[in-house]
Amino acid sequence: MAAPKKKPWTKQDALSCIPERNPGIDEFFPKAGGLILSFPVTYKPFFIGLQRIFRSHVQKTFKRKIQLDGLGRDVWSLLDGKRDVRSVIKAFAGLHGLDEKEAEVSVTLFLRSLGQKGLIRIKAG
């Protein structure tokens, strides 16, 4: 018997989720502003195999860096593991004098990007 299909999330479900930073991410604040996030990434098996051929020491992970601008830094600073997405959007809109709908589009796209990179995880609200 097939497992029952999961009910798709509604917009309200998504906005009530709580984004939190994944551990192991290092933060650097360059003098020019913004924020650099450094995080470990695992090599794919193909590249580990290549390393075994050409190197005596095999590295299974490497550090990747992403530079956030001031707006990205502001959203990142709002991710405390307690605020839901709706609260992050409201706070971001207030910081930058934006309409909440404008902020919603920008913040949700940014959070999706962070999630795809593995920098945040989302807890059900």
Backbone hydrogen bonds, N-H to C=O, Kabsch-Sander energy under -0.5 kcal/mol:
donor,donor_aa,acceptor,acceptor_aa,energy
14,A,10,T,-2.2
15,L,11,K,-2.4
16,S,12,Q,-1.2
17,C,14,A,-1.1
18,I,123,K,-3.0
20,E,121,R,-2.6
22,N,119,L,-2.6
25,I,22,N,-0.6
26,D,24,G,-0.6
26,D,38,S,-2.9
28,F,36,I,-2.3
33,G,30,P,-1.7
35,L,68,L,-2.0
36,I,28,F,-3.1
37,L,35,L,-0.5
37,L,66,I,-3.1
38,S,26,D,-2.6
39,F,64,R,-2.5
41,V,62,F,-2.8
43,Y,60,K,-2.7
47,F,44,K,-0.8
48,I,44,K,-1.7
49,G,45,P,-2.4
50,L,46,F,-1.9
51,Q,47,F,-2.0
52,R,48,I,-1.9
53,I,49,G,-1.3
54,F,50,L,-2.2
55,R,51,Q,-2.8
59,Q,57,H,-0.5
62,F,41,V,-2.3
64,R,39,F,-2.9
66,I,37,L,-2.4
68,L,35,L,-4.1
68,L,66,I,-0.6
73,R,69,D,-2.6
74,D,70,G,-1.9
75,V,71,L,-2.1
76,W,72,G,-2.7
77,S,73,R,-2.3
78,L,74,D,-0.9
78,L,75,V,-0.9
79,L,75,V,-0.6
79,L,76,W,-1.2
80,D,78,L,-1.5
81,G,19,P,-0.9
85,V,17,C,-2.4
86,R,15,L,-2.3
88,V,84,D,-2.1
89,I,85,V,-2.5
90,K,86,R,-2.3
91,A,87,S,-2.6
92,F,88,V,-2.6
93,A,89,I,-2.7
94,G,90,K,-2.2
95,L,91,A,-2.2
96,H,92,F,-1.7
97,G,93,A,-0.8
98,L,93,A,-2.1
103,A,99,D,-2.4
104,E,100,E,-2.5
105,V,101,K,-1.9
106,S,102,E,-2.0
107,V,103,A,-3.1
108,T,104,E,-2.3
109,L,105,V,-1.8
110,F,106,S,-2.1
111,L,107,V,-2.9
112,R,108,T,-2.2
113,S,109,L,-2.1
114,L,110,F,-2.4
115,G,111,L,-2.5
116,Q,112,R,-2.4
117,K,113,S,-1.5
118,G,115,G,-1.0
119,L,114,L,-2.5
120,I,114,L,-0.7
121,R,20,E,-2.4
123,K,18,I,-2.6
123,K,121,R,-0.5
